Amino acid sequence: MSTVAVTRLVEAPVSAVWRAFTDLPSRCDRLSTVVAVELLTRGSFGAGTVWRETRTMADGGEITEEFRVHECVAGERFVVTSPGIGAEYRMTYTFVPVIEGRHRGGTMVTVVQDGTPTAPAGRFLALVFGGLAARTVEGALRRDLDDLAAAA
C-alpha cells in the first residue's frame, strides 16, 4: 500500500470549503483538470453518493474514474473510494476550523490517498514506479486543493 497526504490552509470558513468540495456538478468549473462529471446517484452529497469523473492527464490524454462516498460526516470529513486499474484507492478528506492565530476563521484541509494494488501488474508497477507515482499523486492532490481553495 502507498499513502500520500497533503494539507492546505484555505482562507474560508469550513461551511464554504465543504460546499466547494462537495458540489459535484460544479467540479468541471472548479477543478482545472476535470472535463466531465456524471452523477450516478440522486440526492445530497453523503455516504452512497456515486459519480464518474473525466480528467485530463499530464500527457494530454483523458481518464475516467468512478468514485463512491464511503463515509461522510458533514462539515468534518468524507471518505471516497475508487476502483482503479490494478489498484483500489481510498481518499480521506478532513476539514478542521482554524480557531486561533492570524488564520482564524480559515480551514485546514487534509487529503490522504491510500492506494492498494489489486493485481500482480499493479504490485509490480507500485514497486517500480512507487516514488514517481507518489510525487505525481501529490502534485495532482495539491492542484485540486488549490483549485477548490480558490473556489471557496
N, C-alpha and C positions, 0 to 999 in steps of 0.2 A: 504494500500500500504506500502511496505517496501523498503527502499533505502539503498544501500551500496555504498560507494565511496572509491576509492583507488588511490593514487597519487605516482608516482615514477619518479625519475630523471634517464634519460638514457644518458650516455656519448657518444652521437652521434647526428649528425645534424638531423633536422626534416625530411629531404628527405630520409635519411637512415632508420629512425624509421618508417616513413609512409610505405615504401616498406616492411619492416619486418612485419608490422601489416596487410597489405592488400594483400600480396602474398598468396592467399588462397591455391593453390596447394602445397605450402611448409609448411603448418601448421603441417603436420604429422612429419616433420623433426625438426620443431622449438618448438613445444609445447609438453612437456613431457607426457601429458595425452591424447593427440589426437592420435587415431589409424587409422582413415579413414576420408577422405574428399571427398565428391561427389559434383561437381559443377553442378548446375541445370540451370544456365544461361550462355550465352556466352558473350564475350567482357571484357572490362576492369572493374576493381572494381569501383562501383559507385551506385547511387540510383537505386534500382531494382535488384541488384545482389542477387542471392539466392544460398545457398549451404546447404548441410546436413553434419553434423559432428558427428563422433562417438568418445566418450571419455571413458576412464576407470574411475571408481569411487573409492572412498576410500575403499569400501568393496570388490573391485576386479571385480565387475560387470561392465557392459557397458551400456551407454545410448546414444541414437542417437537423435539429435535435428536438427531442420531446422531453418536457420537464413536468414533474409532478410535485406538488407541495405535500410533503410527507407529514410535517408538523407545523403548527402555526400558533403563536401567542401574539395576538395583535399588539403592535407598538413595541414589542420586545425582541422577538426572534421568529425566524421561519427556517425550515429545512426543505431543500429542494433536491430531488433525486433525478438522475437521468441515465438511461442505459446508453452507453457509448459503444463504439466499435472495439471490441476486445477488452472493454473495461466498464465498470459501473462508477458513476460519480455521485457524490453527496456534497452539497454546498450548504453551509450553515451561515445565515446572516444574523448578526446581533446588533441591536440599536440601544446605546446607553446614553442617557442625557448627561450633558456636562453641567454640573451644578455649582462649580466653583471656578475662580480664576477668570482670566480675560476672555475665555471662550464660553463662558457661562451662557446657557440657552442653546448651545450647539448640541451636536450629536456625534458620538464616536461610533462609527460603523465598522464592524469587522466581518469579513467573509473568510471562511475556512473551507477549502475544497479538498476532499479526500477522494482519491482515485484508487480503485481496486481492480487489478487485471482479472478478467473472467475467462480468458482463453490463452492457450500457450503463446500465440503470437503477441498478445498484449503483455504477457510477462516478459517475453524476450525484448520487446520494444522498450518497456519500462527499464529494463536492465541496461540496454544500450544507450537510450536517449534520456534517461532519468533526469539528469541535471538540466539539459537543454529544454526538455518538456516542462519542467518546473518553472524555469525562467519565462517560458512562453506563456504558461498559465498565469503566472504572477503578473506579467505585463497586461494580459487581457483583463484580469480582475481589477487591476489599478485603473485601466482605461474606463471600464464600466463604472467604477466608483466615482471617478472624476466626472463622467458624463451625468450620472444621476445626482451628484452633488450640485452640479450646475443647474439641473432641473429643479432641485429642491429650493 
